[in-house]
Amino acid sequence: MQPAIDLQSVQKRYGEKIAVHDLTLTIPPGELFAFLGPNGAGKTTTIKMICGLLHPLRGTVDVCGHRMGVNGLAAKARIAYVPDQPFLYDKLTGREFLHFVAEMYRVDRTTRDARVADLAARLDMGDFLDKLTQSYSHGMKQKVVLAAALLHDPDVLVIDEPMVGLDPRTVRMVKDLFRERTRAGKTVFMSTHTLEIAEAVADRIGIIHNGKLIALGNLNMLRSKAEAEHTLEDIFLQLTNPLVGDAAHAVEL
């Protein structure tokens, strides 16, 4: 089966600092993958390389069989990216923004309207979708940006801190949306500091520390590696302890 995301020996450097060091990571279709790490560990740099916003110094990044930097447009057509800080155009309504995104991805009007109606109902956007986005709260913006990412039904959804600013009902709905996508064979790559979310929904978890992947597997595998029968928070704190994480080697158990 062709991987949804395939990184091979990827390295990215900023001056003398190596942000990502020889990262090899393969994500199959139908997986909800949680990518964890302390601040400055290399998560955002990795995400931007997956999405083609940054190019690695060396190594390869493939999305659905298309290589970023070689066949980047084909790769980007199969992917959607939701950053941790949602951006909208202040002088557009939420609906106008969604229509704009649909046109960029050449989604036909009938499909667009049906998907906008469905997402507006599921994400509870009906009260504000036709108001200018300059009046939106962070949570409102997050809902619209997530809806925009789903409009063209991407094979790979890459999302950074998906639950920030969302109310508990919407968090539950977003979890359900993610599960629906993976059951349909789509892939969700989620970076988050909310370890309870990762623990609840992820099929596999990767932990990056100082630019290196130090752990990879499901929750039981990580417990074995950390020698801790505790929560993901306990495991994360143990594996990213400077006395442990710097000497660790990535293992998929």
Secondary structure, 3 states (H helix, E strand, C coil): CCCCEEEEEEEEEECCEEEEEEEEEEECCCCEEEEECCCCCCHHHHHHHHCCCCCCCEEEEEECCEECCCCHHHHHHCEEEECCCCCCCCCCEHHHHHHHHHHHCCCCHHHHHHHHHHHHHHCCCCCCCCCEHHHCCHHHHHHHHHHHHHCCCCCEEEEECCCCCCCHHHHHHHHHHHHHHHHCCCEEEEECCCHHHHHHHCCEEEEEECCEEEEEECHHHHHHHHCCCCCHHHHHHHHCCHHHHCCCCCCEC
